[in-house]
Amino acid sequence: MPLILPNTAPTLLIRKSAFERVEMTRAQVDEALGLTPDEFRIEGALIAIGPLVGEDTLGDLIDRLEAAGLVYYDDFFELSGNWPEWLRLFAMDASV
């Protein structure tokens, strides 16, 4: 089932296999960002983290992912959240 992406702030999409490959955990992300249950969602082979509010939140998370060995675009990608309210976007892993 596709994940609904919010238009209010950026969302980071991560391949679940890549996240697990570098042995990251939700607890690590929660500790760093203080996420609510709705801000860390898993559907099939895709993880969606967001909306990410705060000026440095997205950049800090990208830095953490890259430091763990993940590669931008190949393993994760961010969507700006900058689209009109009348447009609803859904995301799912294409390999499913």
PDB file of N, CA, C and O in Angstrom:
ATOM      1  N   MET A   1       0.842  -1.178   0.000  1.00  0.00           N
ATOM      2  CA  MET A   1       0.000   0.000   0.000  1.00  0.00           C
ATOM      3  C   MET A   1       0.892   1.247   0.000  1.00  0.00           C
ATOM      4  O   MET A   1       1.852   1.300   0.768  1.00  0.00           O
ATOM      5  N   PRO A   2       0.610   2.229  -0.820  1.00  0.00           N
ATOM      6  CA  PRO A   2       1.433   3.447  -0.875  1.00  0.00           C
ATOM      7  C   PRO A   2       1.301   4.288   0.400  1.00  0.00           C
ATOM      8  O   PRO A   2       0.276   4.262   1.082  1.00  0.00           O
ATOM      9  N   LEU A   3       2.353   5.020   0.693  1.00  0.00           N
ATOM     10  CA  LEU A   3       2.361   5.957   1.811  1.00  0.00           C
ATOM     11  C   LEU A   3       1.971   7.335   1.304  1.00  0.00           C
ATOM     12  O   LEU A   3       2.452   7.774   0.259  1.00  0.00           O
ATOM     13  N   ILE A   4       1.109   8.014   2.031  1.00  0.00           N
ATOM     14  CA  ILE A   4       0.746   9.386   1.691  1.00  0.00           C
ATOM     15  C   ILE A   4       1.870  10.300   2.183  1.00  0.00           C
ATOM     16  O   ILE A   4       2.314  10.186   3.325  1.00  0.00           O
ATOM     17  N   LEU A   5       2.322  11.201   1.321  1.00  0.00           N
ATOM     18  CA  LEU A   5       3.394  12.125   1.673  1.00  0.00           C
ATOM     19  C   LEU A   5       2.821  13.509   1.938  1.00  0.00           C
ATOM     20  O   LEU A   5       2.052  14.022   1.125  1.00  0.00           O
ATOM     21  N   PRO A   6       3.182  14.120   3.061  1.00  0.00           N
ATOM     22  CA  PRO A   6       2.646  15.436   3.409  1.00  0.00           C
ATOM     23  C   PRO A   6       3.280  16.552   2.584  1.00  0.00           C
ATOM     24  O   PRO A   6       4.428  16.454   2.150  1.00  0.00           O
ATOM     25  N   ASN A   7       2.509  17.609   2.383  1.00  0.00           N
ATOM     26  CA  ASN A   7       3.007  18.756   1.629  1.00  0.00           C
ATOM     27  C   ASN A   7       3.468  19.886   2.545  1.00  0.00           C
ATOM     28  O   ASN A   7       3.743  20.991   2.077  1.00  0.00           O
ATOM     29  N   THR A   8       3.554  19.619   3.836  1.00  0.00           N
ATOM     30  CA  THR A   8       3.855  20.683   4.794  1.00  0.00           C
ATOM     31  C   THR A   8       5.336  20.833   5.119  1.00  0.00           C
ATOM     32  O   THR A   8       5.764  21.891   5.581  1.00  0.00           O
ATOM     33  N   ALA A   9       6.126  19.781   4.883  1.00  0.00           N
ATOM     34  CA  ALA A   9       7.558  19.799   5.202  1.00  0.00           C
ATOM     35  C   ALA A   9       8.205  18.613   4.487  1.00  0.00           C
ATOM     36  O   ALA A   9       7.500  17.739   3.983  1.00  0.00           O
ATOM     37  N   PRO A  10       9.526  18.573   4.437  1.00  0.00           N
ATOM     38  CA  PRO A  10      10.197  17.473   3.736  1.00  0.00           C
ATOM     39  C   PRO A  10       9.935  16.103   4.360  1.00  0.00           C
ATOM     40  O   PRO A  10       9.710  15.974   5.563  1.00  0.00           O
ATOM     41  N   THR A  11       9.972  15.093   3.502  1.00  0.00           N
ATOM     42  CA  THR A  11       9.903  13.696   3.916  1.00  0.00           C
ATOM     43  C   THR A  11      11.096  12.980   3.309  1.00  0.00           C
ATOM     44  O   THR A  11      11.415  13.177   2.136  1.00  0.00           O
ATOM     45  N   LEU A  12      11.755  12.151   4.104  1.00  0.00           N
ATOM     46  CA  LEU A  12      12.878  11.368   3.629  1.00  0.00           C
ATOM     47  C   LEU A  12      12.394   9.948   3.369  1.00  0.00           C
ATOM     48  O   LEU A  12      11.775   9.330   4.236  1.00  0.00           O
ATOM     49  N   LEU A  13      12.674   9.434   2.179  1.00  0.00           N
ATOM     50  CA  LEU A  13      12.292   8.074   1.803  1.00  0.00           C
ATOM     51  C   LEU A  13      13.559   7.228   1.746  1.00  0.00           C
ATOM     52  O   LEU A  13      14.540   7.608   1.108  1.00  0.00           O
ATOM     53  N   ILE A  14      13.531   6.078   2.416  1.00  0.00           N
ATOM     54  CA  ILE A  14      14.707   5.214   2.517  1.00  0.00           C
ATOM     55  C   ILE A  14      14.313   3.797   2.118  1.00  0.00           C
ATOM     56  O   ILE A  14      13.259   3.298   2.510  1.00  0.00           O
ATOM     57  N   ARG A  15      15.166   3.165   1.343  1.00  0.00           N
ATOM     58  CA  ARG A  15      14.964   1.742   1.065  1.00  0.00           C
ATOM     59  C   ARG A  15      15.166   0.978   2.375  1.00  0.00           C
ATOM     60  O   ARG A  15      16.196   1.116   3.036  1.00  0.00           O
ATOM     61  N   LYS A  16      14.186   0.185   2.731  1.00  0.00           N
ATOM     62  CA  LYS A  16      14.261  -0.570   3.980  1.00  0.00           C
ATOM     63  C   LYS A  16      15.488  -1.488   3.997  1.00  0.00           C
ATOM     64  O   LYS A  16      16.138  -1.634   5.032  1.00  0.00           O
ATOM     65  N   SER A  17      15.800  -2.100   2.867  1.00  0.00           N
ATOM     66  CA  SER A  17      16.957  -3.001   2.799  1.00  0.00           C
ATOM     67  C   SER A  17      18.258  -2.256   3.074  1.00  0.00           C
ATOM     68  O   SER A  17      19.158  -2.805   3.710  1.00  0.00           O
ATOM     69  N   ALA A  18      18.371  -1.014   2.606  1.00  0.00           N
ATOM     70  CA  ALA A  18      19.577  -0.215   2.850  1.00  0.00           C
ATOM     71  C   ALA A  18      19.668   0.175   4.323  1.00  0.00           C
ATOM     72  O   ALA A  18      20.746   0.126   4.917  1.00  0.00           O
ATOM     73  N   PHE A  19      18.548   0.558   4.905  1.00  0.00           N
ATOM     74  CA  PHE A  19      18.475   0.932   6.317  1.00  0.00           C
ATOM     75  C   PHE A  19      18.931  -0.242   7.184  1.00  0.00           C
ATOM     76  O   PHE A  19      19.709  -0.068   8.123  1.00  0.00           O
ATOM     77  N   GLU A  20      18.442  -1.430   6.860  1.00  0.00           N
ATOM     78  CA  GLU A  20      18.810  -2.625   7.611  1.00  0.00           C
ATOM     79  C   GLU A  20      20.256  -3.046   7.336  1.00  0.00           C
ATOM     80  O   GLU A  20      20.931  -3.556   8.229  1.00  0.00           O
ATOM     81  N   ARG A  21      20.729  -2.836   6.115  1.00  0.00           N
ATOM     82  CA  ARG A  21      22.098  -3.208   5.747  1.00  0.00           C
ATOM     83  C   ARG A  21      23.132  -2.511   6.628  1.00  0.00           C
ATOM     84  O   ARG A  21      24.139  -3.115   6.998  1.00  0.00           O
ATOM     85  N   VAL A  22      22.888  -1.249   6.962  1.00  0.00           N
ATOM     86  CA  VAL A  22      23.833  -0.503   7.797  1.00  0.00           C
ATOM     87  C   VAL A  22      23.476  -0.597   9.281  1.00  0.00           C
ATOM     88  O   VAL A  22      24.039   0.104  10.121  1.00  0.00           O
ATOM     89  N   GLU A  23      22.522  -1.484   9.577  1.00  0.00           N
ATOM     90  CA  GLU A  23      22.109  -1.794  10.950  1.00  0.00           C
ATOM     91  C   GLU A  23      21.607  -0.579  11.717  1.00  0.00           C
ATOM     92  O   GLU A  23      21.839  -0.459  12.920  1.00  0.00           O
ATOM     93  N   MET A  24      20.926   0.313  11.026  1.00  0.00           N
ATOM     94  CA  MET A  24      20.282   1.427  11.705  1.00  0.00           C
ATOM     95  C   MET A  24      18.978   0.921  12.305  1.00  0.00           C
ATOM     96  O   MET A  24      18.408  -0.068  11.842  1.00  0.00           O
ATOM     97  N   THR A  25      18.518   1.611  13.338  1.00  0.00           N
ATOM     98  CA  THR A  25      17.267   1.240  13.979  1.00  0.00           C
ATOM     99  C   THR A  25      16.367   2.463  14.106  1.00  0.00           C
ATOM    100  O   THR A  25      16.816   3.609  14.063  1.00  0.00           O
ATOM    101  N   ARG A  26      15.104   2.176  14.260  1.00  0.00           N
ATOM    102  CA  ARG A  26      14.164   3.268  14.474  1.00  0.00           C
ATOM    103  C   ARG A  26      14.506   3.999  15.769  1.00  0.00           C
ATOM    104  O   ARG A  26      14.381   5.221  15.848  1.00  0.00           O
ATOM    105  N   ALA A  27      14.934   3.260  16.770  1.00  0.00           N
ATOM    106  CA  ALA A  27      15.287   3.878  18.050  1.00  0.00           C
ATOM    107  C   ALA A  27      16.388   4.928  17.877  1.00  0.00           C
ATOM    108  O   ALA A  27      16.349   5.975  18.522  1.00  0.00           O
ATOM    109  N   GLN A  28      17.364   4.656  17.015  1.00  0.00           N
ATOM    110  CA  GLN A  28      18.432   5.627  16.763  1.00  0.00           C
ATOM    111  C   GLN A  28      17.866   6.895  16.127  1.00  0.00           C
ATOM    112  O   GLN A  28      18.235   8.006  16.509  1.00  0.00           O
ATOM    113  N   VAL A  29      16.983   6.725  15.171  1.00  0.00           N
ATOM    114  CA  VAL A  29      16.390   7.882  14.497  1.00  0.00           C
ATOM    115  C   VAL A  29      15.493   8.646  15.468  1.00  0.00           C
ATOM    116  O   VAL A  29      15.525   9.876  15.511  1.00  0.00           O
ATOM    117  N   ASP A  30      14.690   7.913  16.250  1.00  0.00           N
ATOM    118  CA  ASP A  30      13.825   8.564  17.240  1.00  0.00           C
ATOM    119  C   ASP A  30      14.639   9.357  18.257  1.00  0.00           C
ATOM    120  O   ASP A  30      14.274  10.474  18.621  1.00  0.00           O
ATOM    121  N   GLU A  31      15.745   8.769  18.710  1.00  0.00           N
ATOM    122  CA  GLU A  31      16.589   9.448  19.687  1.00  0.00           C
ATOM    123  C   GLU A  31      17.155  10.750  19.122  1.00  0.00           C
ATOM    124  O   GLU A  31      17.234  11.759  19.823  1.00  0.00           O
ATOM    125  N   ALA A  32      17.542  10.715  17.861  1.00  0.00           N
ATOM    126  CA  ALA A  32      18.123  11.906  17.228  1.00  0.00           C
ATOM    127  C   ALA A  32      17.077  12.977  16.928  1.00  0.00           C
ATOM    128  O   ALA A  32      17.357  14.171  17.033  1.00  0.00           O
ATOM    129  N   LEU A  33      15.873  12.546  16.554  1.00  0.00           N
ATOM    130  CA  LEU A  33      14.884  13.510  16.069  1.00  0.00           C
ATOM    131  C   LEU A  33      13.652  13.662  16.951  1.00  0.00           C
ATOM    132  O   LEU A  33      12.902  14.626  16.793  1.00  0.00           O
ATOM    133  N   GLY A  34      13.428  12.735  17.873  1.00  0.00           N
ATOM    134  CA  GLY A  34      12.236  12.812  18.717  1.00  0.00           C
ATOM    135  C   GLY A  34      10.955  12.672  17.909  1.00  0.00           C
ATOM    136  O   GLY A  34      10.040  13.482  18.058  1.00  0.00           O
ATOM    137  N   LEU A  35      10.877  11.665  17.064  1.00  0.00           N
ATOM    138  CA  LEU A  35       9.741  11.488  16.160  1.00  0.00           C
ATOM    139  C   LEU A  35       8.505  10.937  16.862  1.00  0.00           C
ATOM    140  O   LEU A  35       8.597  10.245  17.876  1.00  0.00           O
ATOM    141  N   THR A  36       7.360  11.260  16.300  1.00  0.00           N
ATOM    142  CA  THR A  36       6.107  10.642  16.726  1.00  0.00           C
ATOM    143  C   THR A  36       5.915   9.370  15.898  1.00  0.00           C
ATOM    144  O   THR A  36       6.590   9.196  14.883  1.00  0.00           O
ATOM    145  N   PRO A  37       5.010   8.480  16.308  1.00  0.00           N
ATOM    146  CA  PRO A  37       4.774   7.256  15.520  1.00  0.00           C
ATOM    147  C   PRO A  37       4.386   7.536  14.067  1.00  0.00           C
ATOM    148  O   PRO A  37       4.725   6.752  13.180  1.00  0.00           O
ATOM    149  N   ASP A  38       3.691   8.624  13.815  1.00  0.00           N
ATOM    150  CA  ASP A  38       3.270   8.948  12.449  1.00  0.00           C
ATOM    151  C   ASP A  38       4.385   9.538  11.596  1.00  0.00           C
ATOM    152  O   ASP A  38       4.210   9.703  10.388  1.00  0.00           O
ATOM    153  N   GLU A  39       5.512   9.855  12.189  1.00  0.00           N
ATOM    154  CA  GLU A  39       6.617  10.459  11.446  1.00  0.00           C
ATOM    155  C   GLU A  39       7.678   9.441  11.019  1.00  0.00           C
ATOM    156  O   GLU A  39       8.655   9.802  10.364  1.00  0.00           O
ATOM    157  N   PHE A  40       7.490   8.188  11.383  1.00  0.00           N
ATOM    158  CA  PHE A  40       8.372   7.101  10.940  1.00  0.00           C
ATOM    159  C   PHE A  40       7.452   5.965  10.516  1.00  0.00           C
ATOM    160  O   PHE A  40       6.914   5.236  11.349  1.00  0.00           O
ATOM    161  N   ARG A  41       7.284   5.829   9.207  1.00  0.00           N
ATOM    162  CA  ARG A  41       6.335   4.840   8.693  1.00  0.00           C
ATOM    163  C   ARG A  41       7.053   3.861   7.780  1.00  0.00           C
ATOM    164  O   ARG A  41       7.943   4.235   7.017  1.00  0.00           O
ATOM    165  N   ILE A  42       6.653   2.612   7.871  1.00  0.00           N
ATOM    166  CA  ILE A  42       7.203   1.566   7.016  1.00  0.00           C
ATOM    167  C   ILE A  42       6.057   0.924   6.266  1.00  0.00           C
ATOM    168  O   ILE A  42       5.039   0.553   6.851  1.00  0.00           O
ATOM    169  N   GLU A  43       6.237   0.798   4.971  1.00  0.00           N
ATOM    170  CA  GLU A  43       5.257   0.103   4.129  1.00  0.00           C
ATOM    171  C   GLU A  43       6.044  -0.711   3.117  1.00  0.00           C
ATOM    172  O   GLU A  43       6.735  -0.156   2.263  1.00  0.00           O
ATOM    173  N   GLY A  44       5.938  -2.005   3.216  1.00  0.00           N
ATOM    174  CA  GLY A  44       6.666  -2.869   2.299  1.00  0.00           C
ATOM    175  C   GLY A  44       8.159  -2.638   2.423  1.00  0.00           C
ATOM    176  O   GLY A  44       8.721  -2.761   3.511  1.00  0.00           O
ATOM    177  N   ALA A  45       8.797  -2.307   1.325  1.00  0.00           N
ATOM    178  CA  ALA A  45      10.249  -2.127   1.292  1.00  0.00           C
ATOM    179  C   ALA A  45      10.673  -0.663   1.408  1.00  0.00           C
ATOM    180  O   ALA A  45      11.801  -0.314   1.060  1.00  0.00           O
ATOM    181  N   LEU A  46       9.761   0.205   1.903  1.00  0.00           N
ATOM    182  CA  LEU A  46      10.034   1.639   1.948  1.00  0.00           C
ATOM    183  C   LEU A  46       9.799   2.184   3.351  1.00  0.00           C
ATOM    184  O   LEU A  46       8.828   1.828   4.019  1.00  0.00           O
ATOM    185  N   ILE A  47      10.702   3.051   3.781  1.00  0.00           N
ATOM    186  CA  ILE A  47      10.562   3.777   5.043  1.00  0.00           C
ATOM    187  C   ILE A  47      10.375   5.248   4.694  1.00  0.00           C
ATOM    188  O   ILE A  47      11.109   5.795   3.871  1.00  0.00           O
ATOM    189  N   ALA A  48       9.394   5.884   5.320  1.00  0.00           N
ATOM    190  CA  ALA A  48       9.168   7.323   5.147  1.00  0.00           C
ATOM    191  C   ALA A  48       9.348   7.993   6.500  1.00  0.00           C
ATOM    192  O   ALA A  48       8.683   7.637   7.473  1.00  0.00           O
ATOM    193  N   ILE A  49      10.248   8.963   6.556  1.00  0.00           N
ATOM    194  CA  ILE A  49      10.480   9.723   7.778  1.00  0.00           C
ATOM    195  C   ILE A  49      10.080  11.164   7.507  1.00  0.00           C
ATOM    196  O   ILE A  49      10.677  11.841   6.669  1.00  0.00           O
ATOM    197  N   GLY A  50       9.077  11.618   8.214  1.00  0.00           N
ATOM    198  CA  GLY A  50       8.613  12.986   8.029  1.00  0.00           C
ATOM    199  C   GLY A  50       7.136  13.124   8.301  1.00  0.00           C
ATOM    200  O   GLY A  50       6.446  12.128   8.516  1.00  0.00           O
ATOM    201  N   PRO A  51       6.648  14.331   8.293  1.00  0.00           N
ATOM    202  CA  PRO A  51       7.331  15.547   7.852  1.00  0.00           C
ATOM    203  C   PRO A  51       8.428  15.955   8.837  1.00  0.00           C
ATOM    204  O   PRO A  51       8.271  15.846  10.053  1.00  0.00           O
ATOM    205  N   LEU A  52       9.527  16.420   8.283  1.00  0.00           N
ATOM    206  CA  LEU A  52      10.684  16.836   9.077  1.00  0.00           C
ATOM    207  C   LEU A  52      10.673  18.352   9.210  1.00  0.00           C
ATOM    208  O   LEU A  52      10.954  19.075   8.254  1.00  0.00           O
ATOM    209  N   VAL A  53      10.346  18.820  10.401  1.00  0.00           N
ATOM    210  CA  VAL A  53      10.283  20.260  10.639  1.00  0.00           C
ATOM    211  C   VAL A  53      11.550  20.710  11.346  1.00  0.00           C
ATOM    212  O   VAL A  53      12.231  19.911  11.990  1.00  0.00           O
ATOM    213  N   GLY A  54      11.853  21.962  11.226  1.00  0.00           N
ATOM    214  CA  GLY A  54      13.067  22.509  11.823  1.00  0.00           C
ATOM    215  C   GLY A  54      14.104  22.744  10.739  1.00  0.00           C
ATOM    216  O   GLY A  54      14.249  21.956   9.805  1.00  0.00           O
ATOM    217  N   GLU A  55      14.799  23.815  10.885  1.00  0.00           N
ATOM    218  CA  GLU A  55      15.723  24.258   9.848  1.00  0.00           C
ATOM    219  C   GLU A  55      16.831  23.255   9.537  1.00  0.00           C
ATOM    220  O   GLU A  55      17.215  23.102   8.377  1.00  0.00           O
ATOM    221  N   ASP A  56      17.348  22.573  10.554  1.00  0.00           N
ATOM    222  CA  ASP A  56      18.490  21.680  10.356  1.00  0.00           C
ATOM    223  C   ASP A  56      18.126  20.203  10.376  1.00  0.00           C
ATOM    224  O   ASP A  56      18.992  19.358  10.145  1.00  0.00           O
ATOM    225  N   THR A  57      16.878  19.872  10.642  1.00  0.00           N
ATOM    226  CA  THR A  57      16.481  18.485  10.832  1.00  0.00           C
ATOM    227  C   THR A  57      16.799  17.611   9.626  1.00  0.00           C
ATOM    228  O   THR A  57      17.409  16.552   9.780  1.00  0.00           O
ATOM    229  N   LEU A  58      16.402  18.027   8.445  1.00  0.00           N
ATOM    230  CA  LEU A  58      16.639  17.238   7.239  1.00  0.00           C
ATOM    231  C   LEU A  58      18.136  17.068   6.978  1.00  0.00           C
ATOM    232  O   LEU A  58      18.601  15.953   6.739  1.00  0.00           O
ATOM    233  N   GLY A  59      18.877  18.149   7.022  1.00  0.00           N
ATOM    234  CA  GLY A  59      20.316  18.088   6.781  1.00  0.00           C
ATOM    235  C   GLY A  59      21.031  17.197   7.780  1.00  0.00           C
ATOM    236  O   GLY A  59      21.930  16.441   7.412  1.00  0.00           O
ATOM    237  N   ASP A  60      20.635  17.283   9.042  1.00  0.00           N
ATOM    238  CA  ASP A  60      21.246  16.442  10.077  1.00  0.00           C
ATOM    239  C   ASP A  60      20.959  14.967   9.820  1.00  0.00           C
ATOM    240  O   ASP A  60      21.842  14.125   9.982  1.00  0.00           O
ATOM    241  N   LEU A  61      19.735  14.653   9.421  1.00  0.00           N
ATOM    242  CA  LEU A  61      19.391  13.260   9.148  1.00  0.00           C
ATOM    243  C   LEU A  61      20.150  12.741   7.928  1.00  0.00           C
ATOM    244  O   LEU A  61      20.639  11.612   7.940  1.00  0.00           O
ATOM    245  N   ILE A  62      20.251  13.539   6.895  1.00  0.00           N
ATOM    246  CA  ILE A  62      21.022  13.134   5.709  1.00  0.00           C
ATOM    247  C   ILE A  62      22.480  12.884   6.093  1.00  0.00           C
ATOM    248  O   ILE A  62      23.077  11.905   5.644  1.00  0.00           O
ATOM    249  N   ASP A  63      23.054  13.752   6.915  1.00  0.00           N
ATOM    250  CA  ASP A  63      24.430  13.557   7.376  1.00  0.00           C
ATOM    251  C   ASP A  63      24.581  12.242   8.121  1.00  0.00           C
ATOM    252  O   ASP A  63      25.565  11.530   7.919  1.00  0.00           O
ATOM    253  N   ARG A  64      23.625  11.907   8.979  1.00  0.00           N
ATOM    254  CA  ARG A  64      23.671  10.658   9.747  1.00  0.00           C
ATOM    255  C   ARG A  64      23.598   9.444   8.814  1.00  0.00           C
ATOM    256  O   ARG A  64      24.331   8.470   8.980  1.00  0.00           O
ATOM    257  N   LEU A  65      22.705   9.526   7.840  1.00  0.00           N
ATOM    258  CA  LEU A  65      22.548   8.399   6.914  1.00  0.00           C
ATOM    259  C   LEU A  65      23.820   8.196   6.091  1.00  0.00           C
ATOM    260  O   LEU A  65      24.268   7.064   5.905  1.00  0.00           O
ATOM    261  N   GLU A  66      24.392   9.276   5.605  1.00  0.00           N
ATOM    262  CA  GLU A  66      25.627   9.168   4.821  1.00  0.00           C
ATOM    263  C   GLU A  66      26.789   8.684   5.685  1.00  0.00           C
ATOM    264  O   GLU A  66      27.619   7.903   5.219  1.00  0.00           O
ATOM    265  N   ALA A  67      26.856   9.137   6.934  1.00  0.00           N
ATOM    266  CA  ALA A  67      27.906   8.677   7.842  1.00  0.00           C
ATOM    267  C   ALA A  67      27.776   7.175   8.124  1.00  0.00           C
ATOM    268  O   ALA A  67      28.770   6.496   8.380  1.00  0.00           O
ATOM    269  N   ALA A  68      26.551   6.672   8.075  1.00  0.00           N
ATOM    270  CA  ALA A  68      26.313   5.241   8.303  1.00  0.00           C
ATOM    271  C   ALA A  68      26.637   4.406   7.062  1.00  0.00           C
ATOM    272  O   ALA A  68      26.689   3.178   7.133  1.00  0.00           O
ATOM    273  N   GLY A  69      26.857   5.076   5.921  1.00  0.00           N
ATOM    274  CA  GLY A  69      27.212   4.362   4.700  1.00  0.00           C
ATOM    275  C   GLY A  69      26.136   4.331   3.636  1.00  0.00           C
ATOM    276  O   GLY A  69      26.301   3.669   2.612  1.00  0.00           O
ATOM    277  N   LEU A  70      25.034   5.037   3.859  1.00  0.00           N
ATOM    278  CA  LEU A  70      23.987   5.090   2.833  1.00  0.00           C
ATOM    279  C   LEU A  70      24.334   6.157   1.788  1.00  0.00           C
ATOM    280  O   LEU A  70      25.015   7.139   2.084  1.00  0.00           O
ATOM    281  N   VAL A  71      23.856   5.942   0.578  1.00  0.00           N
ATOM    282  CA  VAL A  71      24.171   6.822  -0.536  1.00  0.00           C
ATOM    283  C   VAL A  71      22.901   7.545  -0.981  1.00  0.00           C
ATOM    284  O   VAL A  71      21.878   6.927  -1.277  1.00  0.00           O
ATOM    285  N   TYR A  72      23.004   8.893  -1.019  1.00  0.00           N
ATOM    286  CA  TYR A  72      21.868   9.695  -1.468  1.00  0.00           C
ATOM    287  C   TYR A  72      21.473   9.278  -2.886  1.00  0.00           C
ATOM    288  O   TYR A  72      22.329   9.053  -3.741  1.00  0.00           O
ATOM    289  N   TYR A  73      20.224   9.185  -3.107  1.00  0.00           N
ATOM    290  CA  TYR A  73      19.581   8.826  -4.363  1.00  0.00           C
ATOM    291  C   TYR A  73      19.544   7.316  -4.578  1.00  0.00           C
ATOM    292  O   TYR A  73      18.513   6.799  -5.010  1.00  0.00           O
ATOM    293  N   ASP A  74      20.617   6.593  -4.298  1.00  0.00           N
ATOM    294  CA  ASP A  74      20.606   5.135  -4.451  1.00  0.00           C
ATOM    295  C   ASP A  74      19.882   4.460  -3.291  1.00  0.00           C
ATOM    296  O   ASP A  74      19.140   3.499  -3.492  1.00  0.00           O
ATOM    297  N   ASP A  75      20.098   4.965  -2.075  1.00  0.00           N
ATOM    298  CA  ASP A  75      19.518   4.357  -0.878  1.00  0.00           C
ATOM    299  C   ASP A  75      18.411   5.186  -0.248  1.00  0.00           C
ATOM    300  O   ASP A  75      17.507   4.642   0.386  1.00  0.00           O
ATOM    301  N   PHE A  76      18.478   6.491  -0.418  1.00  0.00           N
ATOM    302  CA  PHE A  76      17.452   7.367   0.167  1.00  0.00           C
ATOM    303  C   PHE A  76      17.302   8.621  -0.682  1.00  0.00           C
ATOM    304  O   PHE A  76      18.158   8.957  -1.500  1.00  0.00           O
ATOM    305  N   PHE A  77      16.186   9.296  -0.459  1.00  0.00           N
ATOM    306  CA  PHE A  77      15.853  10.464  -1.263  1.00  0.00           C
ATOM    307  C   PHE A  77      14.910  11.338  -0.448  1.00  0.00           C
ATOM    308  O   PHE A  77      14.114  10.828   0.339  1.00  0.00           O
ATOM    309  N   GLU A  78      14.996  12.643  -0.632  1.00  0.00           N
ATOM    310  CA  GLU A  78      14.076  13.528   0.079  1.00  0.00           C
ATOM    311  C   GLU A  78      13.151  14.243  -0.887  1.00  0.00           C
ATOM    312  O   GLU A  78      13.546  14.667  -1.974  1.00  0.00           O
ATOM    313  N   LEU A  79      11.909  14.362  -0.453  1.00  0.00           N
ATOM    314  CA  LEU A  79      10.933  15.160  -1.186  1.00  0.00           C
ATOM    315  C   LEU A  79      10.660  16.413  -0.362  1.00  0.00           C
ATOM    316  O   LEU A  79      10.464  16.331   0.851  1.00  0.00           O
ATOM    317  N   SER A  80      10.648  17.547  -1.006  1.00  0.00           N
ATOM    318  CA  SER A  80      10.631  18.838  -0.326  1.00  0.00           C
ATOM    319  C   SER A  80       9.375  19.118   0.480  1.00  0.00           C
ATOM    320  O   SER A  80       9.428  19.875   1.449  1.00  0.00           O
ATOM    321  N   GLY A  81       8.260  18.533   0.110  1.00  0.00           N
ATOM    322  CA  GLY A  81       7.009  18.908   0.760  1.00  0.00           C
ATOM    323  C   GLY A  81       6.485  20.231   0.235  1.00  0.00           C
ATOM    324  O   GLY A  81       5.566  20.815   0.809  1.00  0.00           O
ATOM    325  N   ASN A  82       7.071  20.700  -0.855  1.00  0.00           N
ATOM    326  CA  ASN A  82       6.697  21.994  -1.418  1.00  0.00           C
ATOM    327  C   ASN A  82       5.809  21.791  -2.638  1.00  0.00           C
ATOM    328  O   ASN A  82       6.245  21.974  -3.775  1.00  0.00           O
ATOM    329  N   TRP A  83       4.564  21.414  -2.388  1.00  0.00           N
ATOM    330  CA  TRP A  83       3.583  21.306  -3.460  1.00  0.00           C
ATOM    331  C   TRP A  83       2.236  21.755  -2.907  1.00  0.00           C
ATOM    332  O   TRP A  83       2.050  21.782  -1.690  1.00  0.00           O
ATOM    333  N   PRO A  84       1.304  22.104  -3.768  1.00  0.00           N
ATOM    334  CA  PRO A  84       0.032  22.672  -3.302  1.00  0.00           C
ATOM    335  C   PRO A  84      -0.817  21.653  -2.541  1.00  0.00           C
ATOM    336  O   PRO A  84      -0.704  20.445  -2.751  1.00  0.00           O
ATOM    337  N   GLU A  85      -1.664  22.165  -1.658  1.00  0.00           N
ATOM    338  CA  GLU A  85      -2.546  21.318  -0.852  1.00  0.00           C
ATOM    339  C   GLU A  85      -3.473  20.459  -1.698  1.00  0.00           C
ATOM    340  O   GLU A  85      -3.870  19.377  -1.267  1.00  0.00           O
ATOM    341  N   TRP A  86      -3.825  20.918  -2.886  1.00  0.00           N
ATOM    342  CA  TRP A  86      -4.780  20.174  -3.703  1.00  0.00           C
ATOM    343  C   TRP A  86      -4.148  18.949  -4.365  1.00  0.00           C
ATOM    344  O   TRP A  86      -4.851  18.145  -4.977  1.00  0.00           O
ATOM    345  N   LEU A  87      -2.824  18.801  -4.245  1.00  0.00           N
ATOM    346  CA  LEU A  87      -2.124  17.662  -4.835  1.00  0.00           C
ATOM    347  C   LEU A  87      -1.745  16.671  -3.740  1.00  0.00           C
ATOM    348  O   LEU A  87      -1.125  17.053  -2.748  1.00  0.00           O
ATOM    349  N   ARG A  88      -2.106  15.424  -3.906  1.00  0.00           N
ATOM    350  CA  ARG A  88      -1.741  14.383  -2.948  1.00  0.00           C
ATOM    351  C   ARG A  88      -0.765  13.439  -3.613  1.00  0.00           C
ATOM    352  O   ARG A  88      -1.033  12.922  -4.697  1.00  0.00           O
ATOM    353  N   LEU A  89       0.381  13.208  -2.961  1.00  0.00           N
ATOM    354  CA  LEU A  89       1.399  12.305  -3.489  1.00  0.00           C
ATOM    355  C   LEU A  89       1.473  11.044  -2.639  1.00  0.00           C
ATOM    356  O   LEU A  89       1.355  11.087  -1.415  1.00  0.00           O
ATOM    357  N   PHE A  90       1.671   9.929  -3.315  1.00  0.00           N
ATOM    358  CA  PHE A  90       1.820   8.638  -2.667  1.00  0.00           C
ATOM    359  C   PHE A  90       3.169   8.056  -3.093  1.00  0.00           C
ATOM    360  O   PHE A  90       3.639   8.321  -4.199  1.00  0.00           O
ATOM    361  N   ALA A  91       3.790   7.264  -2.214  1.00  0.00           N
ATOM    362  CA  ALA A  91       5.073   6.644  -2.538  1.00  0.00           C
ATOM    363  C   ALA A  91       5.039   5.162  -2.170  1.00  0.00           C
ATOM    364  O   ALA A  91       4.442   4.755  -1.174  1.00  0.00           O
ATOM    365  N   MET A  92       5.697   4.383  -3.005  1.00  0.00           N
ATOM    366  CA  MET A  92       5.914   2.972  -2.700  1.00  0.00           C
ATOM    367  C   MET A  92       7.149   2.511  -3.439  1.00  0.00           C
ATOM    368  O   MET A  92       7.538   3.100  -4.448  1.00  0.00           O
ATOM    369  N   ASP A  93       7.767   1.452  -2.935  1.00  0.00           N
ATOM    370  CA  ASP A  93       8.956   0.911  -3.561  1.00  0.00           C
ATOM    371  C   ASP A  93       8.568   0.283  -4.900  1.00  0.00           C
ATOM    372  O   ASP A  93       7.629  -0.511  -4.956  1.00  0.00           O
ATOM    373  N   ALA A  94       9.264   0.622  -5.958  1.00  0.00           N
ATOM    374  CA  ALA A  94       8.935   0.141  -7.300  1.00  0.00           C
ATOM    375  C   ALA A  94       9.249  -1.342  -7.491  1.00  0.00           C
ATOM    376  O   ALA A  94       8.742  -1.969  -8.421  1.00  0.00           O
ATOM    377  N   SER A  95      10.075  -1.898  -6.622  1.00  0.00           N
ATOM    378  CA  SER A  95      10.437  -3.316  -6.805  1.00  0.00           C
ATOM    379  C   SER A  95       9.404  -4.255  -6.214  1.00  0.00           C
ATOM    380  O   SER A  95       9.527  -5.472  -6.352  1.00  0.00           O
ATOM    381  N   VAL A  96       8.407  -3.726  -5.571  1.00  0.00           N
ATOM    382  CA  VAL A  96       7.374  -4.574  -4.949  1.00  0.00           C
ATOM    383  C   VAL A  96       6.322  -4.942  -5.963  1.00  0.00           C
ATOM    384  O   VAL A  96       5.370  -5.649  -5.636  1.00  0.00           O
TER     385      VAL A  96
END
